[in-house]
Amino acid sequence: MTTPPAPARPAAPARSAWRTWFPHPVLSLLLGLTWLLLAHSVAVVHWLAAVVLGWGVPRLLAPYLSPSSRLHWPSAVRLMFVVLWDIVVANVTVARLTLGSMQRPQPAWLRVPLATDHPRVNALFASIITMTPGTVSAVIDESRRLLFVHALNCDDAPAMVQDMKTRYEAPLCRVFRVEPTTTTASQGSSQ
């Protein structure tokens, strides 16, 4: 004697309904909190405006935004502290270079090979490099998978490129759970 099949479980309608109304919940939360901070008020009208902005803007932008990623938060927090530390150290270094002994800096253009095609990883990698004083990301060449960076002072181009990749790109890959791929571009050559 055979037993009848168990009824199929519904496919989590609450989750899909939630994602329909709030396609990017973190963005919604950030927009709402930003509105309240800019308003400098917790009046009911500002709470309502925060809810409308937090709900409306991500829904309007949903067709243009890729689905939200699951982040590895411990790696994200660790990377945040590394970047903040590097910004402080780079500020001191640039200040000493420009205000100090007036030694002549050695500027260089660096070619940084990208380890992935993930757009968020690459955009954040370029942004972190630009936020750190003394370096500026100029171009992301997606076809050749290269990031062109201008450094204010660079004694050893390959070492500087490897340092950027180790300190920022590898942690970003862990944050977004992306497997880096090998690149054929020349590692850290300057032009």
C-alpha positions in Angstrom: 0.0 0.0 0.0 1.4 3.4 -1.0 1.0 6.5 1.0 -0.2 9.6 -0.7 2.4 12.3 -1.4 2.7 15.0 1.2 1.2 18.3 0.2 3.7 20.7 -1.3 4.8 23.5 0.9 4.1 27.0 -0.3 7.2 28.8 -1.7 7.6 31.4 1.0 5.1 34.0 -0.2 6.0 36.4 2.6 9.6 36.6 1.4 8.7 37.4 -2.1 6.0 39.9 -1.0 8.6 41.5 1.3 11.1 41.8 -1.5 8.4 43.2 -3.8 7.6 46.0 -1.4 11.2 46.5 -0.2 13.6 45.3 -3.0 16.6 46.8 -1.2 15.9 46.9 2.5 19.3 48.2 3.5 19.0 51.0 1.0 15.5 51.8 2.4 16.8 51.9 5.9 19.8 54.1 5.0 17.6 56.5 3.0 15.1 56.8 5.9 17.8 57.4 8.5 19.6 59.9 6.3 16.4 61.9 5.9 15.9 62.0 9.6 19.4 63.1 10.2 19.2 65.8 7.5 15.8 67.0 9.0 17.2 67.3 12.5 13.8 66.4 13.8 11.8 63.4 14.8 8.4 65.0 14.2 5.7 62.8 12.7 5.9 64.5 9.3 9.6 63.7 9.0 9.1 60.1 10.1 6.4 59.8 7.3 8.8 61.4 4.8 11.5 59.0 5.8 9.2 56.0 5.3 8.0 57.3 1.9 11.6 58.0 0.7 12.8 54.6 2.1 10.0 52.8 0.4 9.6 54.8 -2.8 13.1 55.5 -4.0 14.3 51.8 -4.0 11.1 50.7 -5.7 11.6 53.3 -8.4 15.2 52.3 -8.9 14.7 48.5 -8.6 14.8 48.0 -12.4 18.2 49.7 -12.5 19.8 48.1 -9.5 21.0 44.5 -9.4 19.7 42.3 -6.7 21.2 42.9 -3.3 24.1 40.7 -2.3 24.5 38.6 0.9 27.5 40.2 2.6 30.1 38.6 4.8 29.8 41.1 7.6 32.9 40.2 9.7 35.0 40.8 6.6 33.2 44.0 5.9 33.9 45.4 9.4 37.5 44.3 9.3 37.9 46.0 5.9 36.3 49.2 7.2 38.9 49.4 10.0 41.8 48.7 7.6 40.6 51.5 5.2 40.1 54.0 8.1 43.6 53.2 9.4 45.1 53.5 5.9 43.4 56.9 5.4 44.9 58.2 8.6 48.4 56.9 7.8 48.2 58.2 4.2 47.1 61.7 5.4 50.2 61.9 7.6 52.4 60.6 4.8 51.1 63.1 2.2 51.3 65.9 4.8 54.9 65.1 5.5 55.7 64.8 1.8 54.1 68.2 0.9 55.0 70.1 4.1 58.2 68.4 5.1 61.6 68.3 3.7 60.4 69.2 0.2 61.9 66.0 -1.2 60.8 65.5 -4.8 57.9 62.9 -5.0 58.1 60.1 -7.5 54.7 60.0 -9.2 53.7 56.9 -11.1 50.9 55.4 -13.1 50.1 51.9 -12.0 48.2 49.2 -13.8 46.3 47.2 -11.3 44.9 43.9 -12.7 41.4 43.2 -11.5 40.7 39.8 -9.9 37.0 39.7 -10.8 34.4 41.1 -13.1 32.0 41.8 -10.2 30.9 45.4 -10.7 30.5 46.2 -7.0 33.9 44.8 -6.0 35.6 46.7 -8.7 33.7 50.0 -8.1 34.4 49.8 -4.3 38.1 48.9 -5.0 38.5 52.0 -7.1 36.7 54.1 -4.6 38.8 52.9 -1.7 42.0 53.7 -3.6 40.7 57.2 -4.4 39.6 57.8 -0.8 43.2 57.0 0.4 45.2 60.2 0.1 48.1 59.9 -2.4 46.4 57.7 -4.9 43.6 58.3 -7.4 41.8 55.7 -9.5 41.6 57.1 -13.0 40.1 54.5 -15.3 38.6 51.0 -15.0 39.3 49.2 -18.3 36.7 46.4 -18.2 37.8 44.9 -21.5 41.4 44.4 -20.3 40.4 44.0 -16.6 42.7 46.8 -15.4 42.4 49.6 -13.0 44.7 52.6 -13.8 45.8 54.3 -10.6 47.9 57.5 -10.2 50.2 57.5 -7.2 51.7 60.7 -5.8 54.8 58.9 -4.6 55.8 55.4 -5.6 59.2 53.8 -5.1 58.2 50.2 -6.0 55.2 49.9 -8.4 54.8 46.1 -8.1 54.9 46.2 -4.3 52.3 49.0 -4.2 50.0 47.2 -6.6 50.3 44.0 -4.6 49.6 45.9 -1.4 46.4 47.4 -2.8 45.2 44.0 -4.0 46.0 42.4 -0.7 44.6 45.1 1.6 41.5 46.0 -0.4 40.6 43.8 -3.3 41.0 40.4 -1.6 38.8 41.5 1.4 36.2 42.9 -1.0 36.0 39.6 -2.7 35.4 38.0 0.7 32.8 40.6 1.7 30.8 39.9 -1.5 31.6 36.2 -1.5 33.2 36.3 -5.0 35.9 33.9 -6.1 38.8 35.8 -7.7 39.9 34.7 -11.1 43.4 34.7 -12.5 44.4 37.5 -14.7 46.7 37.6 -17.6 47.5 41.3 -17.3 51.0 42.3 -16.2 51.1 42.6 -12.5 51.8 46.2 -11.3 53.7 47.6 -14.2 53.9 51.4 -14.4 53.8 53.3 -17.6 
